[in-house]
């Protein structure tokens, strides 16, 4: 009876140690591969390159269509080319 009791205590202890170590590994994995960390890194990359968010939002037929781009706003041709790629049938007024 004593051997069975010792065996049960040992297996319970092993189970507890395994559970704690598995939980810690899972927590580290979640933190390392979290989307927040990924988006923060990509935001820092674009911030360093002096890029900005540009949203083209068009309302047509009660549907709101929007596209998001990371482009260099210093280059006017860049903005124009991306807009024309998204909306090829549109014309751009250079004066506005």
N, C-alpha and C positions, 0 to 999 in steps of 0.2 A: 504494500500500500504506500509506503514512503517513496519508493522509486517512482511510482506513477505520479505522485504529487510533485516531486522534483522535476520530472519530465514535463508536466503541465506548466509549471512555473517557467521553465526554460523556453518552452515553445511560445508561451505568452510574451515573454521578454523579447524573443526573436521577432515575433509578429509586430510588437510595438516599435522596435528599432527599425524594422523594414518599412513600416508605415510612415514613420517620421522622415526617414531618409528619402523615400519615394516622394513624399509631399514637398520636401525641400527641393528636390531635383525638378519636380513639376513646376514649382514656383519660379525657380531660376530660368527654366525654359520659357515660361510665359512672359517673364519680364524681358528676357533677351530678345525674343521674337515678337514683341508687342507692336501693334500698328502705330501707337503713339510715338514710340522711339523712331520707327521708320519715317513717319511723316515729319518729325522734328529734324531728322538728319537731312531729308530732301529739302525742307524749307531753308535750312542753314546753307545748303549748297546754292540754291537759287538766290538767297540773300547776298551771299558773297559775290555772285556773278552780276550783281546789280540788275536783276530781272524782276519784273513785276507781274502781278496777275492782271489779265485783261479779260473781261467778260463781254461777249457779244450776246445780247438778249434780244430776241425778235418775237413780237406778238403777231401771230397770224392764225386766223380761224379759231380763235379762243384757245389756242395751244401755245404754251410758252416754251420756246426752244432756246436753250443756252449752251454755250460751249465755253470752256475755260482753257486758257493758254498761258504758258509762261514764256513771255517774249521780251525782247529788249525794246523798251519804249523809245530809246534814243534813236533807233533806226526806223524811220517812218516807212520805208519800203517793206520792212518786215511785217508791220501791222497790216499794211495794205494787202500784201501777198497772202497772209493767213486768212484775212477776211474773205478775199476772193476765192480761196480754196474751199472755204466752208460754204459760202453762198455764191456760186459761180454765175448766177443769173443777175446778180445785183451790180449796180454801177456806183462808183465812189465819186462824190463831189469833192474835188481837190480844194475848193475854196472854204469848205467848212472845217 
